[in-house]
Amino acid sequence: MTNHWCDIKNANLVLVMGGNAAEAHPCGFKWVTEAKAHNQAKLLVVDPRFTRTASVADTYAPIRTGTDIAFLGGLIHYLLKNGRIQHEYVRNYTDMPFIVKRGYTFKDGLFNDYDAESRSYPDKSAWDYELDDNGYARVDMTLEHPRCVYQLMKTHYSRYTPEMVSSICGTPLKRMMEVWDTIAETSVPGKTMTILYALGWTQHSVGSQMIRAGAMLQLLLGNIGMPGGGVNALRGHSNIQGLTDLGLLSNLLPGYLTLPRDEEQSYADYIAKRAPQALRPGQMSYWQHYERFHVSLMKSWYGDAVSADNNWGYDWLPKLDEPLYDVLKYFDMMYEGKVNGYFCQGFNPIASFPNKAKISAGLSRLKYLVVMDPLMTETSEFWKNIDEYNDVDTANIQTTVFRLPTTCFAEEDGSLVNSGRWLQWHWKGGEPPGEARPDIAIMGGLFHRLRNLYQREGGAFPEPILNLDWSYQRPDEPAPEEIAKEFNGKALSDLRDDDSGELQVRKGEQLSGFSQLRDDGSTASGCWLFCGSWTPEGNQMARRDNADPYNMGQTLGWAWSWPANRRILYNRASADPAGQPWDSKDKRLVWWDGSKWTGTDVPDFDAGSAPDDGMSPFIMNPEGVARFFARDNLVEGPFPEHYEPFETPIGRNPLHPDKPEVTSNPAARVFRNDMELFGDADEFPHAATTYRLTEHFHFWTKHCRINAILQPQQFVEIGEAMGNELGIKAGDRVRVSSNRGYIEAVAVVTKRLKPLQVDGKTVHHVGIPLHWGYVGLAKNGYVTNTLTPFVGDGNTQTPEFKSFLVNVERV
Amino acid sequence: MEMNRRQFFKFCGAGIGASSLAALGMAPEPAYAETIRHFKLANTKEARNTCPYCSVGCGIILYSRGSGGKNVSQDIFHVEGDADHPVNRGTLCPKGAGLVDFIQSPNRLHYPQVREPGSNEWTRISWDEAFGRIARLVKDDRDANFIEKNESGDTVNRWLSTGFLAASASSNEAGYMTHKVVRSLGILGFDNQARV
C-alpha cells in the first residue's frame, strides 16, 4: 500500500477493483465502512462477481474477468477528453510534459521493434525521453509537443471509446458511465479516491499493466501522496510484504536491491547502472545512494571478509543468465528433470501453483524434497494416493521427502510487515508441540552443519559459505532480536560528520536511519529499508502508542513503518508546488513552514529543499516526477494495452480483431508444451476465476476445526441463467474441466453471477474457491489449481489464476 | 431423599425449619450463581501477537495457562483481538476468531519425518539425522552442479539444481536468515508467495 489501513477513512471515494476486501481482508475493510459512515464516502465495486464488498457498494459494475485494462483505459480516455484531471498536479508532478524519443511507435497492438520469434521487444531504447546536451530530459510545459507524454497517451487511449470498452468488458454502458463519472469527481484538488486491489489485478498475464493503469488513473486525479488516496495492494499473507522487502525472490537482494546479470562483470558498472543521475536540474535521485545500501548489506553478510579490495564480495553473489528463475520457470525445469533438490518452507506449491499435474510430475522427478511447516500439507504428501483427489503411483515416485515441524506465529518472537508497511513486533505465547522448531533454528541448524562439512571436506566455491558472518550467540539458533538488530544495522567504526568532524554514531552502536549508511564499509545494514526499526532507543517495531493527535489515523507512535516511519508514500505530492496542502482542512499531510518540511506525517522529501528550489516530489525516480510512460521498465511497452487472457471466451481481441498475434499478451513467456495445453472457447466456453472465501485462509484453515465446520465442503458458483441453460440445480454435483484436468464439486447456483454481453456473445462466469485439498479436517476435495493455466504475467510471472476457460457438466 | 432447590424451599415452607433439616445433612445443591464457571481468562498469561493470516496485521492477544516458570510450558487456550490496536480495535474476522484451532490443530507436526523413495509411509527421525542427511544431500548436489563460469568464461557462481521456496507467513527475522543462507549457497531458484 502507498497508504495504510486506517488512512482509508480519509477517502471521499473508495474504488475496490481486483479485490474483495470485505471477505478477504474483513478487519481492514472496516475502514471503508468508517469512511462511508464518517466521511460521507462512496464505495464503487467493479468485479465479475457480486461479492460481499459489492453488496455494500453505492454502485456495483460487473466486468468480465481479465479486462480491467480496457475499463481503466476507457476511463483514462474519458478523463483526458473531458479535462477532468487534476491539472496542476499532472503538469508539475508527472511526466506529461516530457518528450519521448522519435523511434517510439504503437501500431496494430504492438509497440516498435517487436520480435515475434522471441515473443519480446529486444530493443527498448526508443521507449525513453529525449535528452538535451546536459543529459536532462526535454520537456514542453505547454503539453503541445506531438511527442510529449500527454499527447502520446491521449492518442493511445483514443481507441478506448465507451462503446468499445463496454463491448470488451461486458459492463453495461450506463452503469459504466455512472462509475466513470463518480470517479471523475475526485479530480478536484483535495478530493481523494483510494484504490483497493488484490490478486484480482495481480494474477493475470497482464497483471502488472493492470496495476499500472490503476496508478495512472490515480495520477490523473491527483490522488497519489494524498491522505485517503493512493494505490493500495491488499496483500494476501501476513508477511508477504516483509518477505518482498527482504528480497526473498529470484532476482532480488534485501531492500529492492537487485542481483547482477551475467554480463555485469564489473562491480563499478553494476553500481552505476542502479544509481541513476538526475534527469532534471536540481532534482534528487534517491537511488544514487545505491552503493551505500549495497555495501552495507555486504558488510552485514560478510563482515571483515569483504572490503573495497574484493569489491565488497561482488563475485560471491550469484549472477543471473535469465531475467528470473521464478516458480513457473523453476517448476518447468523440474518437469524437464533439471532439478534435484527443493525446499518448501511454509509453502504448499502443489496446491498453490497452476496445473497440478505438471507440478506433481515435477516433484516426482526430484531426488529430495524438504518441507518445513507447522501443518501437514498436500505438498509433503504429494506421493500419497488419495483416491481421485490425488491419483498417483506411490511406488514409482523416487523422491526422498523430509518433513520438518516448525513453530507457528504463537510460539515465537519476531516482526511481520502488514500491507500498510508497518513492522509490528510480536511475542511468544506458548511452547510448540512435540519437537517443532522455529524456522530460524532450522535454517541456522542446517547452515551450521553445512558449513562444518565445507570446513572439513572443502567443496565447490566454499568462500561465501565459510565467510558468511555468523557471530550469533548460539550459532545453531540465532535469536530473533539479534537478527532484527542486524537488518537494522550498526556502525562498524566511529561515524563522523563529513564537514564538522563531529561524532555522530559510536562504533558498534545501532543506526537510527538509512541516511547514516556509508559506502566505505563503515556501516552494516542487512536491509537499508528497515534501517530505523531497531535504533539506540530500542525496538521501534514494538512501540504501542496508538495516539492520533491530528485525527487522521496516522498513529506515528504505533509500531514502525518503512521507510523512516513514513505512513504515506510520496506525501510531498499532497502539497501544491508552493508547498501548501491542496486542501488545508481535511487533507493536511505535509507542508513547507517557511524553513523546512513538516506535517502530520514524516515528509517524503529533502526536508530542507524549499518549494522555489524546484525539486519534484517523486524522488525515487531520477526525473523526479511520476511516470505515465513506463520507459523501458515493463516488457509489454510503455503504456498498458488491453490483451485478452490466454484463454479467452471470445477468441479475439476486439481492439485488434484481425491480428491473432495480439489477441493475448505478445510479450508473455510461454513454455514449450504449455501453449498446447491452453483450451479454446469451443470446447471450454465459460470464463472461470478462482478466489478465497471469508471463512478460510488458503490451505491452512481446513486444518482448523471451527473453519472446517463453517465451510466443510468444496463447491463452485454458477449463475442462475447458466444453471437453467445446463439444467443444473443448487446442490447438484458438477464436473468442472479445463484443458488440464477436472474437479468435481457441489454447485451453488446464485443470482450473484450474471451473464455478460461481450463482443456480441453471452459469457458466463464460473467461480471456484480454492481452499480444498486431500489433507485436513474439512472434507477432502480436488485441488482447484488442477484447472489453471501455466502462464504468468509478462513481468512478474505471477500465474494467470483469475482468467481461464472451463466447461461445466452435471455428474 | 433427593430434591432440587425449589422443592427444598417449598418443603421448608410446609413447616419444618430449614436449619434443622440442613443440620441433618439435607442441604440443597448450591445456587446456580455459586456454580457458574469462573471467568476463564482469570490468572492467565497474556502475550501480544499479530494474526498470521491476511496482511491487515490485526493485533491479537494470546492467553495461556501455566505458571510462567522456567520448566513449565505455557498452554495457549484462547485468542482474541487486541482492543488497543489502531487497525482492528479488538475485532477479528471469521478466520482470526478461529486462531486457537490453528495453534491446537490435530494436524500440527510434532517430529521430523522422512518418506523414503517408493515408500507409502512416514518414518520418524531425529533432528540430528534430519540435519545430517539433508546437509549431505545439499552439499553433494551443490558440489556436483555448482556453476563458477558460464560458457563465455564470465564469473557467475550460481547453483541451479536446488531451489528454495520461502514462507510469507514467517517473520522478518526468519526471512532475513533464510535469504542470508540461501544466497550464500548461490541459489537463484528462490521465491516466496509474493510471486504467486
Interface residues (C-beta under 8 A of the other chain):
Chain A: W5 C6 A24 H25 P26 C27 G28 K30 W31 Q203 L234 R235 G236 H237 S238 N239 I240 Q241 G242 L243 T244 L246 G247 L248 L249 S250 N251 L253 P254 L259 D262 E263 Q265 W301 D315 W316 L317 P318 K319 L320 D321 Y325 D326 V327 K329 Y330 M333 M334 K338 V339 N340 G341 Y342 F343 C344 Q345 G346 F347 P349 S352 F353 K367 Y368 V370 M372 D373 P374 L375 M376 W383 K384 N385 T394 A395 N396 I397 Q398 T399 T400 V401 F402 R403 L404 P405 T406 C408 F409 A410 E411 E412 G414 S415 L416 V417 N418 S419 G420 W422 L423 Q424 H426 W427 K428 G429 G430 E431 P433 G434 E435 A436 R437 P438 D439 I440 M443 G444 G445 L446 F447 R449 L450 L453 Y454 E457 G459 A460 F461 P464 I465 L468 P478 P480 I483 A484 E486 F487 G526 C527 F530 R544 N546 D548 G553 T555 W558 T694 E695 H696 F697 W700 T701 H703 C704 R705 I706 N707 L710 V775 G776 L777 T796 Q797 T798 P799 F801
Chain B: K45 E46 A47 R48 N49 T50 C51 P52 Y53 C54 S55 V56 G57 C58 G59 L62 Y63 S64 G66 S73 Q74 D75 I76 V79 D84 H85 P86 V87 N88 R89 T91 L92 C93 P94 K95 G96 A97 G98 L99 D101 F102 I103 S105 P106 N107 R108 L109 H110 Y111 P112 Q113 V114 R115 E116 P117 G118 S119 N120 W122 W127 A130 F131 G132 R133 I134 A135 R136 L137 V138 K139 D141 R142 D143 A144 N145 F146 E148 N150 S152 D154 T155 V156 N157 R158 W159 L160 S161 T162 G163 F164 L165 A166 A167 S168 A169 S170 S171 N172 E173 A174 G175 Y176 M177 T178 H179 K180 V181 V182 R183 S184 L185 G186 I187 L188 G189 F190 D191 N192 Q193 A194 R195 V196
